[in-house]
Amino acid sequence: MTITLRQLEIFIAVVEEQQVTRASKRLFLSQSAVSLALNELESQLGGPLFDRDRRALLLNDRGRYLLPLCRETISKANNIYTLMNEKEGNIAGALNIVASSTIGNYVLPSLASAFMTLYPHAYIAIQIFNTRAAEKLIVERKVDLGFVEGEVSNEQVRVTPWFADELVIIANPDNALAAFNKFNLARDMKSSTWVMREKGSGTAYIFKKKLGKYVTDLNVVMELGHTEAIKKAVQAGNVLGCLSNLTVCGEIERGELKELRLEGVDMKRTLLIIQHKNKVNTKLMDEFIEFCEIMGQCGQDRKCFSSPQKIKELHEQLQSSRTQEQH
């Protein structure tokens, strides 16, 4: 019996696309070639791997057992190829990243743009999901790196602290609470209504955790899947929201939103970089992770988030300081 890596790649593509047609387009193969490889794999493994109907191919119990083994095998093969073929000093390749909403929309775009300017042979693709979905993609080895806001507990994931962020409560400037500039849990919680991120969001999870015993008084009237939608809902009504300072500092500065300081509660949190524990880092991954360290050099105003030139300047400073330390 000879099972090839190509057969396993085709199997994974068919699983993810649920159709031979879509899988063939993704792999740049003919439909007949994909069907033949799938049939040969099923024959070699002694039975079907899918339940077939007119619309889709769905994994059966044998297929569900095989899928994680295939992904692990492909990952190990890619690790071997990477380790044996990287040339000294060559920063090139395609990096697949998943990021939770705040990081993916407000931090990584400037970082990735500046990085690809410095390394024109590097390509970075960013998917945006909430923390739980990002963790799942890392565990399933569908992406190389993750950048998340919430807690991660899966034992297959390596977690590296990144940089400090702070959650803030936001209100419409005409909200009665805006006059206080502060939010008192004992005084204000029961009378307030909230619009929050959806379940699985790191921001929502951490905020609820920081509320402690007052979380039972949290009256959520709407859950939304995007930060911008929450800001618009707060601006338009009498509800409160809780978001990263990274995402609302502009609106607060322009007077479009009012920040309410939560009395007696430390709203700081640490953003995280996550990887699969068995993932071998390429030079590209190591260089990008080091590049991301400049976030810690941005200071409290975080102005470098919106300035690729500032990011590049900070990167040059870091490289210069490392060179001096080596000498």
matplotlib code that plots the C-alpha trace (Angstrom):
import matplotlib.pyplot as plt

x = [0.0, 1.4, -0.4, 1.1, 1.2, -0.7, -3.6, -3.7, -3.7, -6.5, -8.5, -8.1, -9.1, -12.3, -13.1, -12.8, -14.6, -17.2, -17.2, -14.8, -15.4, -14.4, -11.4, -10.2, -10.2, -8.4, -5.7, -5.5, -6.3, -9.0, -12.1, -11.3, -7.8, -9.3, -11.9, -9.4, -7.0, -9.9, -11.1, -7.6, -7.2, -10.5, -9.6, -6.2, -7.8, -10.5, -13.7, -15.4, -14.4, -17.5, -21.2, -22.1, -25.2, -26.0, -24.8, -21.9, -19.4, -19.6, -17.2, -18.3, -16.8, -13.8, -13.1, -13.4, -10.8, -8.5, -8.6, -6.5, -3.9, -3.7, -3.2, -0.5, 1.3, 1.2, 2.4, 5.4, 6.2, 6.1, 8.4, 11.0, 10.9, 11.2, 14.2, 16.1, 15.5, 15.8, 18.7, 20.7, 19.3, 16.5, 13.2, 10.6, 7.4, 3.7, 2.6, -1.0, -2.2, -5.4, -6.2, -9.0, -11.1, -9.3, -5.8, -6.8, -8.6, -6.6, -3.0, -1.9, -2.7, -0.1, 2.4, 1.9, 2.1, 5.4, 6.9, 6.1, 7.7, 10.9, 10.7, 9.2, 9.4, 7.2, 3.4, 1.1, -2.6, -4.7, -8.0, -10.1, -12.1, -12.9, -10.4, -12.2, -12.3, -8.6, -7.5, -9.4, -7.6, -4.2, -5.1, -6.1, -2.9, -4.8, -2.7, 0.9, 0.4, -2.4, -2.8, -5.6, -7.1, -8.7, -7.5, -6.2, -6.2, -5.7, -2.6, -1.6, -1.1, 2.0, 1.2, 3.5, 2.6, 2.7, 1.9, -0.4, -3.8, -6.7, -10.4, -12.6, -16.3, -17.8, -21.0, -22.8, -21.7, -25.4, -25.7, -26.5, -23.5, -21.1, -21.3, -19.6, -16.6, -16.6, -18.7, -19.4, -20.4, -22.5, -24.3, -24.6, -24.6, -28.3, -29.6, -27.4, -27.9, -25.1, -24.2, -21.4, -19.3, -20.5, -19.8, -16.3, -14.9, -11.8, -12.9, -16.3, -14.9, -12.3, -14.7, -17.2, -14.5, -13.4, -16.9, -16.7, -19.9, -21.5, -21.6, -25.0, -26.3, -25.0, -28.0, -26.9, -29.6, -27.5, -24.5, -22.6, -19.8, -17.7, -16.2, -17.3, -21.0, -20.7, -19.3, -22.2, -24.8, -23.4, -23.2, -26.8, -28.4, -28.4, -26.5, -23.0, -20.2, -16.8, -14.0, -10.2, -8.7, -6.9, -10.2, -12.0, -9.2, -9.9, -13.7, -13.0, -10.5, -13.0, -15.8, -17.9, -17.7, -17.2, -14.9, -16.1, -13.4, -14.5, -13.9, -11.8, -11.1, -7.9, -9.0, -5.6, -5.0, -2.2, -2.6, -1.1, 0.7, -0.3, 1.2, 0.8, 3.4, 4.6, 4.9, 8.5, 9.3, 10.6, 12.9, 9.9, 7.9, 10.7, 11.4, 7.7, 7.4, 10.5, 9.0, 5.9, 7.9, 7.9, 4.4, 6.0, 8.1, 5.1, 4.3, 0.9, -0.4, 0.1, 0.5, 2.7, -0.4, -1.5, 1.9, 3.9, 6.8, 6.9, 6.9, 9.8, 11.8, 11.2, 12.2, 15.5, 16.2, 15.6, 17.9, 20.6, 20.4, 20.6, 23.7, 25.4, 24.6, 26.2, 29.3]
y = [0.0, 3.4, 6.5, 9.8, 13.2, 14.5, 12.1, 13.5, 17.1, 16.3, 14.6, 17.6, 20.0, 17.9, 17.9, 21.7, 22.5, 19.6, 19.3, 17.8, 20.8, 23.4, 21.3, 20.9, 24.7, 25.3, 22.7, 23.7, 20.1, 18.6, 17.2, 13.7, 13.9, 14.8, 12.1, 9.5, 10.4, 10.2, 6.9, 5.4, 6.6, 5.1, 1.9, 1.7, 2.4, -0.3, 1.7, 5.1, 8.2, 10.3, 10.2, 11.3, 13.2, 15.4, 18.6, 17.8, 15.3, 14.9, 13.0, 9.7, 8.3, 6.8, 10.2, 12.1, 9.8, 10.2, 14.0, 15.0, 12.4, 13.8, 17.3, 16.2, 14.3, 17.2, 19.6, 17.3, 17.0, 20.8, 21.2, 18.8, 20.8, 24.1, 23.0, 21.5, 24.2, 27.5, 29.6, 31.7, 35.2, 34.6, 36.1, 34.8, 32.8, 33.0, 33.4, 32.5, 34.4, 34.4, 37.4, 38.3, 41.3, 44.1, 43.0, 42.0, 45.2, 47.8, 46.5, 43.9, 45.7, 48.4, 45.9, 43.5, 46.3, 47.7, 44.2, 43.3, 46.6, 45.6, 42.0, 42.1, 38.3, 37.8, 37.5, 37.7, 36.6, 37.6, 35.9, 37.6, 35.5, 35.7, 34.2, 30.8, 30.3, 31.5, 28.9, 26.2, 27.1, 26.9, 23.5, 22.2, 23.6, 25.6, 28.7, 29.4, 32.1, 33.6, 36.9, 37.0, 39.0, 36.3, 33.5, 30.3, 27.0, 24.2, 22.2, 21.9, 25.7, 27.6, 31.1, 34.0, 37.3, 40.2, 43.7, 45.4, 46.7, 48.2, 47.8, 50.9, 51.4, 53.7, 55.8, 58.3, 61.8, 62.5, 59.5, 60.5, 58.6, 60.6, 63.5, 61.3, 60.2, 57.1, 53.9, 52.5, 48.9, 49.0, 52.3, 51.9, 48.3, 47.4, 50.4, 50.1, 48.2, 47.0, 46.0, 43.5, 41.3, 37.8, 34.7, 33.5, 37.1, 37.6, 41.2, 40.1, 37.2, 39.3, 42.1, 39.7, 38.1, 41.5, 42.3, 39.6, 39.2, 42.0, 40.0, 38.7, 42.3, 42.6, 43.4, 42.7, 43.8, 43.2, 41.1, 42.1, 40.5, 43.6, 46.4, 49.1, 47.9, 48.2, 51.8, 52.8, 51.2, 53.1, 56.4, 56.0, 55.0, 54.9, 51.7, 51.1, 49.1, 47.8, 47.7, 48.0, 51.4, 50.7, 50.8, 53.8, 56.3, 58.3, 58.6, 59.5, 62.2, 63.7, 63.7, 61.1, 58.7, 59.2, 57.0, 55.9, 54.8, 51.6, 52.4, 49.9, 47.5, 47.1, 46.9, 46.1, 42.8, 41.2, 40.4, 37.1, 35.4, 31.7, 28.8, 25.1, 23.5, 21.2, 23.9, 24.5, 28.2, 29.3, 32.3, 34.2, 33.4, 34.3, 37.6, 38.6, 37.7, 39.8, 42.6, 42.5, 43.3, 46.9, 47.2, 47.3, 50.3, 52.4, 54.0, 54.6, 56.7, 53.8, 56.3, 53.8, 51.7, 54.1, 55.0, 52.4, 54.8, 55.0, 51.2, 50.9, 53.5, 51.6, 48.4, 50.0, 51.2, 47.6, 46.1, 48.7, 48.1, 44.3, 44.8, 46.9, 44.3, 41.6, 43.6]
z = [0.0, -1.0, 0.1, -1.2, 0.4, -2.7, -2.0, 1.6, 0.4, -2.0, 0.7, 3.0, 0.2, -0.6, 3.2, 3.4, 0.2, 0.5, -3.3, -5.9, -8.2, -5.7, -4.5, -8.0, -8.6, -5.3, -6.2, -9.9, -10.9, -13.1, -11.5, -12.8, -11.3, -7.9, -8.1, -9.1, -6.3, -3.8, -5.1, -4.9, -1.3, -0.3, -2.0, -0.3, 3.1, 2.6, 2.4, 1.9, 3.7, 2.8, 2.8, -0.7, -1.8, -4.8, -3.2, -1.0, 0.3, 4.1, 6.2, 7.7, 10.9, 9.1, 7.4, 10.7, 12.2, 9.2, 8.9, 11.9, 11.1, 7.5, 8.8, 11.2, 8.4, 6.0, 8.7, 9.5, 5.8, 5.5, 8.5, 6.9, 3.7, 5.5, 7.6, 4.7, 2.1, 3.8, 2.7, 5.1, 5.3, 2.8, 4.1, 1.7, 1.6, 2.4, 6.0, 7.0, 10.0, 12.0, 14.3, 16.6, 15.6, 17.4, 16.4, 12.9, 12.1, 14.0, 14.6, 12.0, 8.8, 9.3, 10.6, 7.7, 5.2, 6.6, 6.9, 3.2, 2.2, 3.9, 2.6, -0.9, -1.3, 1.8, 1.5, 4.5, 4.5, 7.4, 8.4, 11.1, 13.6, 17.3, 19.8, 20.1, 16.3, 16.0, 18.6, 16.7, 13.4, 15.2, 16.7, 13.3, 11.8, 9.2, 9.9, 10.9, 13.6, 15.7, 17.4, 19.9, 22.8, 24.9, 27.0, 25.3, 27.2, 24.6, 25.5, 21.9, 21.6, 22.6, 24.0, 24.0, 25.7, 23.2, 24.5, 26.9, 26.0, 28.0, 27.8, 28.1, 28.6, 26.0, 26.0, 23.8, 25.0, 25.7, 28.0, 31.6, 32.8, 30.6, 33.0, 35.7, 33.5, 35.7, 36.0, 39.4, 39.4, 42.6, 41.5, 37.8, 36.7, 37.3, 35.5, 32.4, 29.1, 27.0, 23.4, 23.4, 21.0, 20.3, 22.3, 21.7, 21.6, 23.7, 24.6, 25.8, 27.8, 29.6, 30.3, 31.9, 33.9, 35.3, 36.4, 39.0, 41.0, 39.1, 35.9, 36.8, 36.5, 33.0, 30.8, 27.2, 24.7, 21.6, 20.5, 17.4, 15.5, 14.7, 16.7, 14.3, 14.6, 18.4, 18.1, 15.8, 18.2, 21.2, 19.2, 18.1, 21.4, 25.2, 25.5, 26.8, 25.2, 26.2, 23.6, 23.4, 23.7, 20.5, 18.6, 20.1, 20.9, 17.8, 18.4, 22.1, 21.0, 18.5, 21.1, 19.2, 22.1, 25.9, 27.9, 31.3, 33.7, 35.6, 39.3, 41.3, 38.4, 36.4, 32.8, 31.4, 29.5, 27.5, 23.8, 22.8, 20.0, 19.6, 17.6, 17.5, 19.8, 17.1, 14.4, 13.3, 12.9, 9.5, 9.1, 7.8, 11.0, 13.3, 11.5, 11.6, 15.3, 16.0, 13.9, 16.0, 19.1, 18.0, 19.4, 22.8, 21.7, 20.6, 23.9, 25.3, 22.3, 19.9, 17.0, 15.1, 14.5, 11.8, 10.5, 8.5, 8.4, 12.2, 12.3, 9.9, 11.9, 15.1, 13.4, 12.2, 15.8, 17.1, 14.5, 15.3, 19.1, 18.5, 16.3, 19.0, 21.7, 19.5, 19.2]

ax = plt.figure().add_subplot(projection="3d")
ax.plot(x, y, z, "-o")
ax.set_aspect("equal")
plt.show()
